[in-house]
Amino acid sequence: MQEPWPPLMVLPPRAPQRVTTLAAWLVSDEDDGGEFVIDHVEEEEMADFVHELAVTWLVAVLRAWLGARGFVARSEVKLVVGPERGRKADLIVIFPGSATPPRRGPLVHPPDIVVEVVTPSPRDERRDRVEKMAEYAQFGVRFYWIVDPALGTFEIFERTASGHYQKLVGTTSGRVDPVPGCAGLAVDVDALWAELARVPE
């Protein structure tokens, strides 16, 4: 009886390479993953299906609003947020008129919006709400959105003149209209939760 698929080729495991500088992280393989903090690569959050569904939903809403006037990108874009720190946000938005992103390589200019979808673990919660919030503010990201499916919260922060974030929106339901800094954009938070609720607990 013939096998439906050819036998799988088993490749020898690749020897791990310790990345100890930001420059090395910036040119490391995408398969290596992680974010760079001071002198080491920090393991990324373990995204589940609900996390990815939330990101995909937000990408669709933001792309429909922006069209070809700006850019929306997902998580593998590397951001140089400081002299010894590199991050990969769940979603970034670059407004028309802002610095055009490079075709290749990391972003060294801050995007206008960074979105993080929180995964339900204390480590990831702290990373998104404390560490990354401080780093994105220092980098100069104007708006920081935090979407937390486990808590059912949708928050928007704006960077102040003093270089810190202040909360402009904090809601669990309804419609954010208008979205701060995004003329003509509305986010139906109830529709987002309904999309995520299609995945059973």
Secondary structure as the mmCIF struct_conf table of DSSP 4:
data_model
#
loop_
_struct_conf.conf_type_id
_struct_conf.id
_struct_conf.beg_label_comp_id
_struct_conf.beg_label_asym_id
_struct_conf.beg_label_seq_id
_struct_conf.end_label_comp_id
_struct_conf.end_label_asym_id
_struct_conf.end_label_seq_id
BEND BEND1 PRO A 4 TRP A 5
HELX_LH_PP_P HELX_LH_PP_P1 PRO A 6 MET A 9
HELX_LH_PP_P HELX_LH_PP_P2 LEU A 11 PRO A 16
BEND BEND2 THR A 21 THR A 21
HELX_RH_AL_P HELX_RH_AL_P1 LEU A 22 LEU A 26
TURN_TY1_P TURN_TY1_P1 VAL A 27 VAL A 27
BEND BEND3 SER A 28 SER A 28
HELX_RH_3T_P HELX_RH_3T_P1 GLU A 30 ASP A 32
STRN STRN1 GLU A 35 VAL A 37
TURN_TY1_P TURN_TY1_P2 ILE A 38 ASP A 39
STRN STRN2 HIS A 40 GLU A 42
HELX_LH_PP_P HELX_LH_PP_P3 GLU A 43 GLU A 45
HELX_RH_AL_P HELX_RH_AL_P2 PHE A 49 LEU A 66
TURN_TY1_P TURN_TY1_P3 GLY A 67 ALA A 68
BEND BEND4 ARG A 69 GLY A 70
STRN STRN3 PHE A 71 ARG A 74
TURN_TY1_P TURN_TY1_P4 SER A 75 GLU A 76
STRN STRN4 LEU A 79 GLY A 82
TURN_TY1_P TURN_TY1_P5 PRO A 83 GLU A 84
STRN STRN5 ARG A 85 ARG A 87
BEND BEND5 ASP A 90 ASP A 90
STRN STRN6 LEU A 91 ILE A 94
TURN_TY1_P TURN_TY1_P6 PRO A 96 GLY A 97
BEND BEND6 SER A 98 SER A 98
HELX_LH_PP_P HELX_LH_PP_P4 ALA A 99 PRO A 102
BEND BEND7 ARG A 103 GLY A 105
STRN STRN7 LEU A 107 LEU A 107
BEND BEND8 HIS A 109 HIS A 109
BEND BEND9 ASP A 112 ASP A 112
STRN STRN8 ILE A 113 VAL A 117
HELX_LH_PP_P HELX_LH_PP_P5 VAL A 118 THR A 119
BEND BEND10 PRO A 120 SER A 121
HELX_RH_AL_P HELX_RH_AL_P3 PRO A 122 ARG A 126
HELX_RH_PI_P HELX_RH_PI_P1 ARG A 127 GLU A 131
HELX_RH_AL_P HELX_RH_AL_P4 LYS A 132 PHE A 139
TURN_TY1_P TURN_TY1_P7 GLY A 140 GLY A 140
BEND BEND11 ARG A 142 ARG A 142
STRN STRN9 PHE A 143 ASP A 148
TURN_TY1_P TURN_TY1_P8 PRO A 149 GLY A 152
STRN STRN10 THR A 153 ARG A 159
TURN_TY1_P TURN_TY1_P9 ALA A 161 SER A 162
BEND BEND12 GLY A 163 GLY A 163
STRN STRN11 TYR A 165 THR A 171
BEND BEND13 THR A 172 GLY A 174
STRN STRN12 ARG A 175 VAL A 176
BEND BEND14 PRO A 178 PRO A 178
STRN STRN13 VAL A 179 VAL A 179
TURN_TY1_P TURN_TY1_P10 PRO A 180 GLY A 181
STRN STRN14 CYS A 182 CYS A 182
TURN_TY1_P TURN_TY1_P11 ALA A 183 GLY A 184
STRN STRN15 VAL A 187 ASP A 188
HELX_RH_AL_P HELX_RH_AL_P5 VAL A 189 ALA A 197
TURN_TY1_P TURN_TY1_P12 ARG A 198 ARG A 198
BEND BEND15 VAL A 199 VAL A 199
#
